[in-house]
Amino acid sequence: MYKITLKIDGMSCPMCESHLNDIVRREFKIKQVKSSHKRGDMVIVADDKLDRSELERAVGSVGYKLLSYECTPYEKSGLFARFKR
């Protein structure tokens, strides 16, 4: 799994977060997405790496600008994370 962190320009309220989360859920196969207009970022957890140019297109389609993209391996943490299936 991968954690993809995006810096996004143009978010100013919780509704902006919702619009971005909806478009990412609709266009990509992901496990989780969370956005913050206060920090200007979006964090996505997905099984596979997501293409930066496709994310840029999706974010741009709803009026925002992708400023940066970072993709790192992701492992669950917490009490039950050590119990692998």
MOJOPE-V379223 format. One record per residue. N is the residue number from 1. RES is the residue in one small letter. SS is DSSP state (A for helix, B for strand, O for the rest). PSI is psi in degrees with one decimal (NA if undefined). OMEGA is omega in whole degrees, 0 to 359 (NA if undefined). Layout:
# MOJOPE-V379223
[[N & RES & SS & PSI & OMEGA] [N & RES & SS & PSI & OMEGA]]
This chain:
# MOJOPE-V379223
[[1 & m & O & 158.0 & 183] [2 & y & B & 147.2 & 173] [3 & k & B & 119.4 & 181] [4 & i & B & 120.7 & 180] [5 & t & B & 124.9 & 180] [6 & l & B & 137.9 & 168] [7 & k & B & 129.8 & 186] [8 & i & B & 133.3 & 178] [9 & d & B & 135.0 & 173] [10 & g & O & -10.8 & 179] [11 & m & O & 131.2 & 181] [12 & s & O & -3.4 & 183] [13 & c & O & 170.3 & 178] [14 & p & A & -29.7 & 179] [15 & m & A & -34.4 & 175] [16 & c & A & -44.2 & 177] [17 & e & A & -45.9 & 181] [18 & s & A & -44.5 & 179] [19 & h & A & -45.9 & 180] [20 & l & A & -44.4 & 179] [21 & n & A & -42.3 & 180] [22 & d & A & -44.2 & 182] [23 & i & A & -38.4 & 179] [24 & v & A & -42.1 & 177] [25 & r & A & -38.0 & 183] [26 & r & A & -36.0 & 189] [27 & e & A & -15.2 & 184] [28 & f & O & 152.2 & 175] [29 & k & O & 106.2 & 185] [30 & i & O & 164.6 & 176] [31 & k & O & -39.5 & 186] [32 & q & B & 148.5 & 174] [33 & v & B & 139.2 & 178] [34 & k & B & 131.4 & 180] [35 & s & B & 154.3 & 176] [36 & s & B & 116.0 & 177] [37 & h & O & -27.7 & 180] [38 & k & O & -40.7 & 179] [39 & r & O & -16.6 & 181] [40 & g & O & 37.2 & 181] [41 & d & B & 168.0 & 176] [42 & m & B & 135.4 & 177] [43 & v & B & 126.2 & 182] [44 & i & B & 138.0 & 172] [45 & v & B & 126.3 & 183] [46 & a & B & 155.9 & 177] [47 & d & O & -36.1 & 183] [48 & d & O & 159.2 & 174] [49 & k & O & 143.7 & 177] [50 & l & O & 139.0 & 183] [51 & d & O & 129.0 & 182] [52 & r & A & -44.3 & 183] [53 & s & A & -33.8 & 177] [54 & e & A & -38.7 & 176] [55 & l & A & -41.2 & 179] [56 & e & A & -41.4 & 178] [57 & r & A & -45.8 & 181] [58 & a & A & -45.4 & 179] [59 & v & A & -42.2 & 179] [60 & g & A & -29.0 & 182] [61 & s & A & -19.9 & 178] [62 & v & O & 14.9 & 170] [63 & g & O & 16.1 & 180] [64 & y & O & 168.2 & 182] [65 & k & B & 128.5 & 176] [66 & l & B & 119.4 & 182] [67 & l & B & -37.7 & 179] [68 & s & B & 159.8 & 184] [69 & y & B & 129.4 & 176] [70 & e & B & 128.7 & 181] [71 & c & B & 122.2 & 181] [72 & t & B & 154.5 & 175] [73 & p & B & 146.3 & 183] [74 & y & O & 132.4 & 172] [75 & e & O & 137.1 & 179] [76 & k & O & 147.6 & 175] [77 & s & O & 167.4 & 179] [78 & g & O & -177.3 & 187] [79 & l & O & -44.2 & 186] [80 & f & O & 1.6 & 183] [81 & a & O & -30.3 & 182] [82 & r & O & -13.9 & 179] [83 & f & O & 94.4 & 181] [84 & k & O & 148.6 & 178] [85 & r & O & NA & NA]]
